[in-house]
Amino acid sequence: MIVRSKAPLRLGLAGGGSDVSPYSDIYSGLILNAIINLYTYCTIEETVDGMITIDSNDSHCYKSYPMVEQLDIDGEASLIKGVYNRVIRDFDVKPRSFKITTYNDAPAGSGLGTSSAMVVCILKAFIEWLGLPLGDYETSRLAYEIERKDLNLSGGKQDQYAAAFGGFNYMEFLQNDLVIVNPLKIKRWIVDELEASMVLYFTGVSRSSAAIIDQQKKNTFSGNEKAIEAMHRIKKSAIDMKFALLKGDMQEFARILGQGWEDKKKMADAITNPMIQDVFNTAMSAGALAGKVSGAGGGGFVMLMVEPTRKKEVINALNKLDGSVMPFQFTEGGAHGWKIYPTDKVK
């Protein structure tokens, strides 16, 4: 039997960073995000060679291990090993012989929540294969614990929930890692107008978000008033943008996006750099209204709001730089898995 799964990547529209502890523990956080038609993928194939074979395309790891209850976390294919170890431990599953293959539509460090979406994707494959009793909230919470606590990888909480739930979501992050996901029903014409008004540009530079996130944590712990006040405004922007989105007010949406970027740059020095500023200068000169870097910053994807009639001008200008424009659409479905049976067993 073969099991496959896929989980979508997300655009963080507003409130980014307010889902990161300790800020969310002290002040609570608010996030507005939406998933797009870029995905992470996982395949589990049952084998009979008595080995656990890992083929992680994104980390360029291809290795086989004996059927043990816990795989060593040694820096190679950590996300796969982290999920495997937790599933075996939490659900009293006996080790089995299998091959697992993963890959991604976007590079790691792109700011689209790739690592967290991959953890959800891998976990969803195990859920489908083993029949584990986990809904969207349980899957998201377990993925968060694997990534942030078991593997000690820096980051927030929104990405796991976005990948599991799908669609447009307004999320609340409270004390004790409590998360409330509020799905938003956006009219089709508003989604179409938002797609027509947005350009997604990959800078060509992947970056580690850990240093930026750690700086944000330090600012909160140390009581850095400038940074904390900026984060308060970023959190409020999630409320304001939600109303703009529900009304289809793209001018207000763009204004909030731009203000959010100005506040975000106050959170850590490495959030922007001359390369990113060059992207903004080029886009604005060609007619873009506003923009922000997706994710922690420092590189990855930049999302820009434009007047739809000038979208092609902005794209043509950006194409002269070293990165690339990424076509995309917003989509609804969250992570899911399915089984493939040998044809001789299909009835």
Salt bridges, closest charged atoms under 4 A:
ASP74 OD1 - LYS81 NZ 2.70
GLU76 OE1 - LYS63 NZ 2.44
ASP90 OD2 - ARG86 NE 2.78
ASP90 OD1 - ARG89 NE 3.35
GLU128 OE2 - LYS339 NZ 3.41
GLU145 OE1 - ARG86 NH2 2.68
GLU145 OE2 - ARG141 NE 2.98
GLU147 OE2 - ARG148 NH1 3.26
ASP150 OD2 - ARG86 NH1 2.91
ASP159 OD1 - ARG10 NE 2.64
ASP177 OD2 - LYS149 NZ 2.94
ASP177 OD1 - LYS157 NZ 3.84
ASP192 OD1 - ARG188 NH2 2.83
GLU195 OE2 - ARG188 NH2 3.95
ASP240 OD2 - LYS236 NZ 2.94
GLU252 OE2 - ARG255 NH2 2.90
GLU262 OE2 - LYS265 NZ 3.26
ASP263 OD1 - ARG233 NE 2.91
GLU313 OE1 - ARG310 NH2 3.16
